[in-house]
Amino acid sequence: LGCAQWSVLDVLRLHTAAANMMKPKKPSNQTGVQMPSKGLEHGNVYTLRRSLGVGAFSTVHLATHTCGALVAIKRIDKAALTTPDELHRAGCEIRLLKKLCHPNIVRLHHTFATNDSLCLVLEHAPHGELFDYIVARVRLDDATACRFFKQALSGLRHLHEEMHWAHRDLKPEKLLLDKDLNIRIADFGLSSPCAPGGMVGPACGSPCYA
């Protein structure tokens, strides 16, 4: 991680997981969320502040809860769910995120839906992507690179050995940094169950990394 050159891969930012979504559901009455389809004010629960990133079918916003807590809300366009495979992958991602609990994996707080969007309320990582962190510094010193690598491996070990699941699209853009500059593995849109010693197919992810 310390010596790799990432700038040629900036064009991959819009090549995000093609199946980050799940079948539309009605908002739960327990959430107290009544979100309009458009606009920045989402009832009296969340206020969207700014965009953090744009993908093929979704946009991630920084948002503030009424209690003052910052979260990241991924808003997914329901109209983009056009195939059974997309619905299946979306459902798998949500179910996996609900089960994951590890200090180096981003946490899903809850989900809800609007008329045209599925919304995932996620842990906010204020220092953004590892990709941008590396680009801003050109390269990382050995100690920092080793610490990031160790944390990423810890999260992957939990994912592989405890959950029997493969991320399948791991790269610096999918490794976020929290307030203490600790790694948070994110975006499980292309993830898939994988039995110990088994193989997962077909091939997916970003060609330049593969």
N, C-alpha and C positions, 0 to 999 in steps of 0.2 A: 504493500500500500504506500510505503514511503517514497518510492522512486517511480511509480507508474505515472504515465502522462494521461490525463483525462480530457483535456480540452477538445480533442477531436471527437469526443463522444457527446458534446453538448446538444447535437441535433437529435439525440435519442430521448430528449425530455418529453416529446409528444408521443413517443412509442411506449405507452404504458400498457398495463394489463388489459386485454381486450374483453375480459369477462369479470368485472369487479362487482357484479350486481346480483340481485335476487328478485324473485317474483314480488310485484307490488302487494303491499299489505296496508290495511287501515291503521291509522295511528292508534296506539294503545291509550285508553283513557287514563291509565295510571301515570303516564308521563306528564300530563298537563300541558302538552305541546299542541298548539293550533297554529300551524305554519302556513302562510299564504304561498301561492305558487311563485310569486315574484316579489321583489323588494328585499331590502336588507333587514327590516325589523321582523323577527319571527315570533309573533305573539308577545308574551311577557316573560319568555324563558331565555332565548338566545338572541344576541345581536351580532350580525356578521360585520366584521371589521374590514378585512381585505382578503384578496385572493392570495393563496400560498402556492398554488400550482394548478395547471390545467392538463387533463388527460384526454384520451380519445372519447370517453363517454362521461366524464365526471370533472368536477371542479372542487378543489379543497380550499376552504375558507378558514381564516382565523376568526373565532367567535368568542363572545363573552357571555357567560351565564349571569343571571340576575344576582347571584351571590358574589360575582366578581371574578370567578375562576375563568381562566383561558382554556379553550379547547380547540381542536381542529375538527371541522365538520366537512365530511366528504359528501357532496350532493351529486347523486347519480341520476341521469336522465332515464326515466322508465321507458321512454319511447325507443331507446337504444337496445332494449332487451327483445331481440327479434328471433332468437333461436333457442331451442331447448337446452343446447349446450351452454349458452350464456347464462340462462337461468340456473342451471345446475351448478356451474362454477361459482356464481354469486352466492348461492345458498351454502355451498361448501366453505367459502371464505368467511361468511358471517358466523357459521357454526364453529369454525376453527378459532376465530378471534374470541368468541365467547368463552372458549375453554382455555385459551393460552393465559398463563400467568408466570411471567419471568421478567427479571429486572432489565433484560436486554431485548425485550420484544414490546412493541407499542401496544398499549392497552385500549380495548374497545369498551367505552362506558355504557352505551346503549344505542339503539337504533329507533327511528321513527320514519313516517312517510308523509308526504304532501300529495297533492293531486298529481303532480308530474315528476316528483323526485323521491328517491330513497335516500335517507340521510343517516350517515354513520357518525356518531359523536366519539371522537378519538382523543387520546392523550396528545397534548400539544408538546412538540419538541422545539423550544425557542431558538436553538442554534441551527435549525434547518438540516439540509442534506450534507452528508460527508463529502459528496461531490464538490459542493461549493466551498466547503472548508478547505479541501485540498487545493482547488484552483486558486483560492485567495492567497495561499501560502506557497504555491508551486510544488512543494514537496513537504513531507512530514519528517521530523526527526525520528530516529529509531525507537526511542522510548514511547513516543506518542503513537507511532504506527503499531508497535507491539501491543500496547494497551487496547487500541481499537480492535486489532485483530483477535486478541484474546477474548474480548467481550462479544464480538460477532460469533466466534466459535462456541462460546458458552450458550448463546441463544440458539444456534443451530443444533448443538448437541441436545438441548431440551426438545427442539422441534423434531429431530430425527429419532432419538432414542426413547423419549417419553410419549410423544404424540404420534410417532410413525408417519410423519408428514414431511414433504419436500417443498421448499419455497419455489424453486425452479426459475427464478428471475432475479437472483441476488446480484447487486451491483452498488456502487457508491450512492446512487440516487435513491436507493431503497434502504439505506442506513441513515437514520436520523440521529441528531445529537440533542440530548436533553439539556436542562439548565446547568447541569454539572459536567457537561461534555462527555456523557456516557452514551454508548451506542444503544439505539432502539431499532430493531429490525421492523420494517413496515411493508405494507402493500402485498397482500397474499392472494391477489387476483388470479395468478397463474399457478398457485400451489395445488398440490394433489397428494392424496394418501399414498404411502409407499411402504410396503412390507419390508422388514429387515432382510437385506441382501437382494431385494427385488429391483426391478427396473421400472421407470415411468416413461410413458410416451403419449403422443408423439413429441418430437423436439419442439421447444418453444423458447421464448426469451429474446434477448437482444443479440443479433448476429455478431456485432463487433466485440462483445464480451466473450461469446462462445468461441 
